[in-house]
Amino acid sequence: MAIYGFIGTGNMGSAMARAARRALSGQEILLANRTPAKAEALARELDCRVGSNADVAQEADYIFLGVKPQMMAEMLAGIAPVLAQRKSRFILVSLAAGLTMSRLQELAGGNYPVMRILPNTPAAIGAGMVFYTMGPDISDAEAHDFLDTMSGAGRFAPLPEHLIDAGSSVAGCGPAFAAMFLEALADGGVACGLSRADARTFAAQMMLGTAQLALTSNQHTGALKDAVCSPGGSTIQGVRVLEEAGFRGAVMDAVIAAWEKSADLGK
């Protein structure tokens, strides 16, 4: 029985713990958090175990490092003595942007097996986009078992380590950008007379359907846009206004800014 331990039960840690619980029993999941009450609340929800960082470091076969990059050094320094004394094999699973596998090994104080995953918040409901890169000493069997266990988080895609932060800048940061767009669409609907609740529902369902259409139709997104823009119609006028406001350029700049910040976090 492999134990999946989570150090940090914030948005990403809790999302991945929920995904793990879809495949594992509560006894196979161990949670820890700087604020114990937060881990205890999630443990009650998932009917799993709760402990300290040291408990996770001592017992878990997969040790999820779900703290912010700026807090990683302090947290790993705290569990490094426990890791150094372990006789059984374990794998460090980092959820942190910017920190390379070699840097994580340095902070943990040993040449331990490491994998990096960068999920997004929709993983909490099984609709996530999760990027991963495996260290060279992760076996094919370990990688397969891990991906099978965590498949409840959503779609997984391998990326080489030098691209994983770029992927996360699109899909990891993207939910914030998408939520801003949804909010703006709903505001526009309210300005046109819709109720707030209706406008939000209409906008969210539209985005969900459009995303599903993009994934299943294999059409270029430009073609999906063109299919809605009738000659002399209302949609093309809306597109014109977005273009005049620099919509696409602003979105591209947001992704690049997020990617550059991830690079800074690793320094």
VEXFI-970996 format. One record per atom (N, C-alpha, C): residue in one letter; x, z, y. Coordinates in steps of 0.05 Angstrom, whole numbers, plus 5000, padded with zeros to 4 digits. Each point is the difference from the previous one (the first is absolute). Layout:
<pts>
AXZY...
</pts>
This chain:
<pts>
M501750004976M498350005024M501850005025A499849795015A501649985025A498550155022I501550155016I498950155022I500649855026Y497949955016Y500349875026Y499750225021G502250055015G500050215020G500249885028F498550125018F499849905027F500950215020I502249945014I500950175022I499049875026G498050135012G498849885024G497349894992T497950125011T497249914994T498649915026G501549855016G498849885024G498449754991N499649825019N498349764994N501149844977M502649945000M501149834978M500350164974G501050245002G500350164976G497450054986S498050075015S497350064988S498849744989A500449775014A499049754990A501249934973M502550044997M501349944974M499350204979A499750265008A499150204980A497249934990R498249915017R497449924991R500149764981A501849825006A500449774982A501050094973A501950185000A501150104975A497950144983R498250155014R498050154986R498049824986R499849755008R498249814986R501049944972A502650044995A501249944974A500950254985L500550225015L501250234988L498150245000S500550194982S498550255001S501050175022G498550205008G500850185021G502550154993Q500550064974Q502450144992Q502549845003E499749745003E502349825003E500849955029I498550135019I500549965028I500650275013L502250015016L500850245013L500449945030L498750165017L500149955029L501550225014A501449935021A501350195018A499949905028N499850185019N499949925029N501150235017R501249925022R501150205019R497950205008T497549915004T497750185004T498650034974P500450224985P498850024973P497049954999A498650095020A497149975000A499149714997K501649825011K499449714999K500249904971A502250084987A500349934972A497950124982E499350255006E497950144985E497349875002A499349905024A497549875004A499949744984L502249845000L500149764985L499950064970A501450214992A500050074971A497250084991R498450135016R497250064993R498449744997E500549815019E498549754999E500749844974L502550004992L500949844978L500150164974D499550265001D500150174977D502849984986C502150035017C502749994990C501550255009R502650004995R501650245005R501349995027V500850245010V501350025025V502450194997G502149955015G502450164998G501749975025S502550074998S501949975022S501649754997N501649935021N501849774998N501950044976A501050244997A501950064978A498649964973D497550084998D498549954975D499949714993V499449835020V499949714995V502749904992A502150095015A502749904994A500950094972Q499150224991Q500850104973Q498449874978E497549945004E498349934978E499249704998A499849865023A498849735000A502049804989D498949804985D501649784991D500149785022Y497949975015Y500049835024Y499550185024I501950025018I499950185023I499449835024F497650015010F499249845023F500950155026L501549865016L501050115025L498249905023G498050155006G497949915019G500250145027V502450055009V500350125027V501049785019K499750065026K500849815020K503149954999P500949755006P502849954999P501750205015Q499050095023Q501550195017Q500350284986M498350054981M500050264986M501449994972M500749764992M501049964973M502650154995A501950005018A502650134996A499650304995E498450135016E499650284997E498650074974M498049844993M498550054975M501849964976L501549784999L501849954977L502250204998A501050105023A502050214999A498950254987G497450055004G498850244988G499749984970I499649764989I499649984971I502549904986A502149935014A502449894988A501250184979P500250275005P501150174978P498350004975V497449975002V498349994976V500449744985L500249785015L500549744987L502750004986A502050125012A502750004989A500150154973Q498250194996Q500050174976Q498349884978R498549795006R498249884979R501649874978K499050034976K501249864977K498349764992S497450015005S498349784992S500049785022R499449764991R500049775019R497650025019F500449915024F497949995020F500549765018I497949925014I500349775019I498950095027L501549955021L499150055027L498449765009V497650055010V498249785009V499550045030S501349845017S499850045029S497849845011L498450135018L497949865015L500949965029A502550055006A500950005028A501049725009A499149925024A501149765012A502850055010G501649794999G502650015013G502350114983L499550184982L502150144985L500649844975T502449904997T500849844977T500350184976M500149884976M500450154976M502750145000S502149875009S502650125001S500050245020R498649985022R499950225018R498450244988L497949944985L498550214987L501850154980Q501649854985Q501850124980Q502050185015E501049905022E501950165016E498750265009L497549995011L498750235009L499350204978A499349884976A499350174977A502450124986G502449905006G502450124989G500849904973G498949774991G500849904974G499249714996N501249874981N499449724994N497649984982Y497850105010Y497550024984Y498549735000P498549954979P498349765000P497950015023V499749785014V498250005023V498449744999M497550035008M498449765007M498750055027R499549795014R498650025026R497449864998I497950135009I497449885003I499050045028L498749805011L498850025027L497149924998P498250204997P497149944998P498749995028N497449965000N498550025025N497550174995T498750085021T497850194997T497749904982P499449744998P497849924982P500750064970A502450084994A500750094973A498350244992A499050155019A498450244994A497449924987I499049755004I497549924987I500649774980G502549974992G500749804980G500249725010A500249975027A500149735012A502649965015G502150144992G502549995015G501649764995M502049955018M502149814996M502650164999V501250014976V502350184996V502449834993F502150035016F502549864994F501950194985Y501649884982Y501950184986Y502649854995T502150164997T502649904991T501250214982M501049924978M501150184980M503050015001G501150244998G502950034999G501149874974P502649944999P501149854978P499950164973D499850265002D500050164975D497150084992I498049875011I497350044990I499549804978S499350104976S499649824978S497449845002D499849784986D497649845000D497650164990A500550174980A497850174989A499050205021E501950125015E499350205020E498449865023A501049765008A498649865021A497249924991H499749914976H497449914989H498150244999D501050234989D498350244998D499150095027F501850005020F499450095026F497949825013L500449744999L498149825013L497350014986D500050034974D497450024986D498550265008T501550225001T498750255008T499049995029M501449875018M499350005028M498349775008S499149844980S498549755007S497450065014G499050254998G497550075014G500350015030A502549975010A500449995029A499249735012G500049794984G499449735010G502049794991R500749825017R501749784994R502950085004F501849954981F502850065002F501649745002A502049995016A501749765003A502950095002P501849884984P502850075002P501349865024L501850145013L501549885022L502950104998P502049835006P502750115001P500250205023E501850194997E500050225018E500349925029H501549785005H500449925028H497549895013L497949954984L497549895011L497750204998I500450234987I497850184995I498850115027D501850055019D498950105026D498649785015A500849754996A498549785013A497249984988G499850034973G497449994988G498350235010S501150235003S498550235009S499149975029S501649865016S499349965028S497549825002V499549844979V497549845000V497750174987A500450094976A497850134985A499950305003G502350135005G500050295004G499050085027C501049865020C499150055028C497549865006G499549784985G497749835006G497350135001P499450214983P497450135002P499450115028A502150095014A499650105028A499249765018F501449784997F499449765016F497249904994A499349994974A497449914991A497850185011A500550264999A498050195010A499549975030M502249945014M499749955029M498349755005F500549794983F498449755003F497150064993L499550154979L497250074993L498750155022E501450195012E498950165022E499349825023A501849815006A499549815023A497649824994L499849914975L497749834993L497450165003A500050254991A497650175002A499450055029D502050055017D499550045029D498749755012G501049774992G498849765010G497149974992G499450074974G497350004991G498250195015V501050245006V498550195016V499449895027A502049875012A499749885027A497849794999C499649874977C497949794998C497350124991G499950264996G497450124994G499750124973L501949974982L499850124973L500450305002S498950144980S500650294998S502850034991R501250235006R502850054991R500349994970A498150124986A500250014970A499849724989D498149845010D499749734990D502549835006A500950025024A502349835009A502550074982R500450254994R502350084984R499749894971T497550034989T499649904973T500349704999F498949865019F500249705000F502949915002A501550135017A502849935004A501650054975A499650244987A501550074977A499449824976Q497449944996Q499349824978Q501149725005M500049915024M501149745006M503049994993M501550215008M502850004994M500650024970L498450164986L500350024971L499549734987G497849875008G499449744988G502049795006T501050005025T502049805008T502650044984A500850254997A502450064984A499749914971Q497650064988Q499649914973Q500049704998L498849865020L500049715000L502949895002A501650135016A502849915003A501550034974L499550224985L501450064976L499149824977T497549934999T498949864977T499849705004S499949905024S499649715004S502749855001N502250155006N502649875004N500149815023Q498150015018Q500049835023Q501950125021H501249835016H501650095022H498250155020T501050215012T498350155019T499149835023G501649805007G499149825021G497649844992A499849924974A497749864991A497550185000L500450254993L497850195001L498950035028K501850005019K499250025029K498649745008D501149784992D498849745008D497249974988A499550114977A497449974987A497850145016V500750185017V498050155016V499749885028C501949835008C500149905027C498649725002S497450005004S498649755004S500749885027P500049735002P500649875025P498050095022G501050095022G498350085022G498550264995G500850154979G498550244992G501050255013S498850224993S500650265012S502650114989T500649954974T502550134989T502549895013I500149745005I502449885012I500450115028Q497950075013Q500350125027Q501250284997G499250154980G501250264995G502949974993V500749804983V502849954993V501649945025R498949845018R501449925024R500750255016V498150185003V500550255015V502250174987L499950024974L502150154986L502749875004E500249744999E502549865004E501050045028E498249995020E500850045027E501150295005A499050194984A500950275002A502550064984G501049804986G502550034984G499650164975F497649974988F499350164976F502049974978R500649764991R501849974977R502850095007G500949945023G502750095008G500250305001A497950145009A500050295001A500150124972V498549884981V500050104973V502849964988M501249775004M502749954989M502050205012D499750055026D501850195013D499650284989A497650084993A499450264988A501450034973V499849804984V501350014973V503050025003I501249845018I502950015005I500950275011A498450115018A500750275011A499950214978A498149994982A499850194978A502449974982W500849754994W502349954983W502650115012E500349955026E502450105014E500150315000K497750135003K499950294999K500850104972S499149864979S500750094973S503049994996A501349795012A502949984998A501350245014D498950085023D501150235015D499850254984L497850034985L499650254984L502050044979G501249784991G502050024979G502850065010K500450025025K502750055011K500650295001
</pts>
